[in-house]
């Protein structure tokens, strides 16, 4: 019987998914992954350069899809107070759409959010909070003319609201909160954040 590259590749991926999920990236070993896949360590290196590359092969597509969607939701043009209100509403509504993506790729996001210590993905949620904070500050600074209290623009407040909307949505997913409930609660948190911004900035 000839060597079936695709079948071997799939066996390694399936075994890796199991081991990473059970013990996390740091404690998973290439030897055990290969043993359960029924392949040799030598065969592993025909397919992957490292354990890190193997982990990336499992999650990159889901993560890249998420980041591309996020970037698409992050572009706004604000020319009036009404645009500013719409910008906030659209920004927080986009979190719901991103949550749908997370649940559609649930296995991959469990790996990233629970099992990625030791990889470039281990601070994924922190990076998303920082990204959202930075985007919010950029738009707040560009919209000062439409606010009654621009002096209240604060990176710390932007971070608090970003953390509330993003981190807790991911935490709920990891805890097994059903998608419908998570989306509903995220919508409520978003409404709270928008009302807070309108109150403290005056728009």
N, C-alpha and C positions, 0 to 999 in steps of 0.2 A: 504494500500500500504506500503510495507516494505521500509526501509531506503536504498537508493542507494548511497553508498559511492563514487563511481567514478563520478556519475553525480553531486553530491554536490561539490566534489573536483573541477571538471571542471567549475562549475558555479562560484565558488570563484575565480579561476584563471582568468576567463574571466572578471569578475567584477573588479578585482584588476588591470588587464591590462588597463582597461578603466580609472579608477580613477588615477592610477599612471601617465598615459600619460597626463591626463587633468590637474592635479594639482601638480604632483610631489610626490615623496615618503613622504616628510616631512609633507605635508598638507593633504595627503590622510588619512582617518580614517577607522579603522576596522568596526566601526558601519555603515558607509555609504557603504562600500564594501559589508558587509553582507546584508544590506537592499536591494541593487540592485541585489544581488545574490539570494535573497529570502530565506536566511538562518538566523538562530539565531547566536548571538555572541558565545553562547555555542558550537554550531556546528562548528564554525570557529576553535576553539581550539582543536577540535578532529583532525583537518587536519594540523594545523600549530601552532607552539609554539608562534609565534610573527609576527608582520608586516614585520620585517627584513627577517625572514625565508620565508615568502610569496614572497617577492621581489626576493629573491635568487632563489626560485623555478621557477620564470619566466625567469631568465636570465642566470643561471649557466651553462646550457648545451651549449649555444652559446658562452659564455665567455671562458669556459674550452676548447672548440674546438679551439677557436682562440689561446689561450695560448699554447696548445699542438702543433699546427701547427707552431707557432712562435718558440718554442723551437727546433722543428725539422729543422728549417731553420737557426738556430744559431750555428750549428756545422761546423767548417771548419778546415782543416789542411793546413798550408801554409809552403811550402818548397822552394819557389822561388818568384821572382818578378812577374812572370806570375800568380802564384797562388794567390798572393795578389790582382792583378787586378781582377781575377775571383771571389775572395772572396767578393770584393766590389760589383761587378756586380750581383752576386747571392744574396747578402744581400738585395740590393735595389729591385731586381726583386721579391723577396719574399713579399715585401710590396704589390705588385699588387695582388698576390695570397691571401694575407690576406684581402685585400679590397673586393675581390670576396666573401669571407666568411662573411664579415660585411654586404654586400648587400643581401646575401641569408638569413641572420637573421636580417633583417632591423628593425623589430618591437622591438626585444630585445635590439639591439644596440641603438635605440632611447631612450629606457628607461635608459640605462646605461649612455649615453652621455648627456642627457637632463634632466632626471627626478630622478637622483639617489642621490641628496643632502641629507645627513643624513645617507647614507649607506656606506658599505666598498668599494663600486664601484665609489664613487664620484670623486676620483682622478685617475681614470683608465688611462686616456691619459697621465697624468704626470708620472705615474708609468711606462708606456710603453716607454716614452721618456727616463726616467732614465735607464731602462733596456737596451735599445738600445745604449745609451751612454756608459754604463758600458761594454757591449759586444764589442763595437767598440774600446774602450780603451784597453781592454784585448788583442785584436788581433793586434792593432797597436804596443803595447809594445812588443809583441812576434815577430814582423816582422821588427824590427829596422834595421836588417842587410841588408834588401832589399831596403832601402830608402836612397836617397841622402841627405835628410834634416830631420833626425829623431828628431833633436832638436825642430822642429815645432810641434811635437805631443802635443796636448793640449786638456784637458777635456772640456774646454769651447767651442772650435771649434767643437769637437765631439757632444756636446750638441746642438749647433746651427744647425748643419746638421741633427741630429736626429729629432729635433723639426720641421725643415722645411719639412722633408719627412713624418713624422708621424702625427704631430698635424694638419697640414693643410689638410691632406687627410681625417682625421676624421671630421674636421670642414666643409669641402666641403660636406661630407655625411650628416651631420646634417642640412646644408643649403638646401639640396635637389638637389645638383648637380648630374646629371645622372651618373650611374656607368661608362659608356664608357668614358665620359668626365673626370671624376675623375681619372680613371686609366691612361688616356693619359697625363693629367697634372702631375700626380705623377711620371710617367715615365720621363717626361721632368725635373722635379725637381731632380729626382735621377741622371739623366745624368749630371746635373749641379753640384751636390754634388760630384760625382765621379771625374769629371774634376777638381774641386777645391782641392780635396785631392791629386790628382796626381800632381797638380801644386805646392802645398805648401810642400808636403812631398818628391816629386821626385821619382816616381816609374812608 
